Amino acid sequence: MVKTCFVIMPIGNQKIGDEMISAESLRSKYDDLIKEAILRAKPDLDVTRADDVDIPGVITNDILKRLMTSDYVVADITFPNPNVFYELGLRHACKIGTILIKEKSDVPLPFDIAHSRYIEYDNTGTGLKKLSQRLKKQFEWFENNKNIPDNQFIELANQNNISNFKEIHKSVSKQKTLSFLKKNKTNNSLAERVRSTNKPAVGAVYEGDITYTGADLHNIIGLDDGKFIEINATNFAGFISQEKLKIYGGSFVDNRYIKRDGLIYETQIQQIDFKYGAWEDTYNVMELFGDVYVSLKDNTPNKLTNLIIDSDDKYTLRIGSTLELGGGYELTAKQIDVVGNKVWMEFSKDGEFIEDKVILVDEKTDGTWIHNVNIADESNVEVFRVNVTNVFQGQIDSLVVVEGIWLIDYENIIELEIGDKFDVLIVDRIADSSMIMVNEDPILLRKNSIQEIAEGMKLKVADSDNLEFKVIREYA
């Protein structure tokens, strides 16, 4: 069955101050901008306006029926038109699925809807594109949140439904219990290193604790193919937790040569706690050559990115003010509702809108907003979360308190494939949560030399007739 969308907007001539807006220009805006943006956002919709109905300009039974039954209603509240606000009030009382839009202008909104969430647009070609993108996100939100009220009237009406509230509370409690059971113990050193403020300084050099000494590699490691020496976090400060570098003996070495596949590098995904302690779940990280990255999911060791922020600091934002998160990303407190328990927040980058959310803040509700995206062929990847702990609606200042922010650089993904090469190492295996690399070419541990392994990780060989070497890591 085709879904329907009814557009509420002025139809006849409009006078705003000394300016006259003609019915023809409004019709052109509807045909060329509003309707076009709706159909680009959701092409299968049946879109109509009041003058597309049999009796134009009158609130007929047909129009009333559309207000009550349309799957979606888009209301243009640019102008203070009584018919528009009357129809909007009827719709809000009847059904979920209403989207407010407003052209950028100096015309103020009436007090009763000034706190409402709306999409602002420009009547330009670029404005059409941006409006369709915003509408698409809003349609998707309604599809995924079919029973969540989109206006205060329905929200208040639903508060009397005690049995429904109990079911929701039961579901939330169950989710928190499951996340607590899945929670893994955090490696504190790893958690510190993954955060940008704790990365090693440029020029830092880590050296292994062990200097391997012997006549040759067979003498150091052994003649059996199963024998190996292992460099890991216990004997090398350049590794933090899970990284391992193994050099095998037997047929994999000859004198000072490490033959092909004789050097094995292993790493795997771990889960660490968010810095904000009230979040009981974890996120995925993976070490790679002494650096730490965020893995998009717990089974994607080959899809990594950098952490931008993981903070439990408390920030107080005035309405209209913006918090810079790093990497060009910003969080803006847009509006607080008249009741004073909801805040409209916007997430953007370099001034361009990404997503927004009305967050409910009360004793019964977790004030956390989590933003997921589809990236690198992975669905519903969490890339951003923020927790609002308090809102204050005052006569002079309206304030929002944020405590708990987490964000990854999801526009810059490192994707690795089998066969990718890092100096002498090549990606050999990618498993559900781990990755293995091997040396593709032989490595000669020449006297008084430094042999590159990968990404600043090296084998430092002493100036000695005996073979003496250790692993080092240099941060360029």
Buried (B, 14 or more C-beta within 10 A) or exposed (E): EEBBBBBBBBBEEBEBEEEEBEBEEBBEBBEEBBBBBBBBBBEEBEBBBBBEBEEEEEBBEBBEEBBBEBBBBBBBBBBBBEBBBEBBBBBBEBBBBBBBBBBEEEBEBEEEBEBBBBBBBEBEEEBBEBBBBBBBBBBEBBEEEEEEBBBBEBBEEEEEEEEEEEEEEEEEEEEEEEEEEEEEEBBEBBBBBBBEEEBBEEEBBBBBEBEBBEEBBBBBBBEEEEBBBEBBBEBBBBBBBBBBBBBBBBEBBEEBBBBBBBBBBBBBBBBBBBBBEEBBBBBBBBBBBBBBBBBBBBBBBBBBBBBBBBBBEEBBBEBEEBBEBBBBBBBBBBBBBBEBBBBBBBBBEEEEBBBBBBBBBEEEEBBBBBBEBEBBEBEEBBBBBBBBBBBBBEEEEBBBBBBBBBBBBBEEBEEBEEEEEBBBBBBBEBEEBBBBBBBBEBBEBEBEBEBBBBBBBBBBBBEEEEBBBBBBBBBE
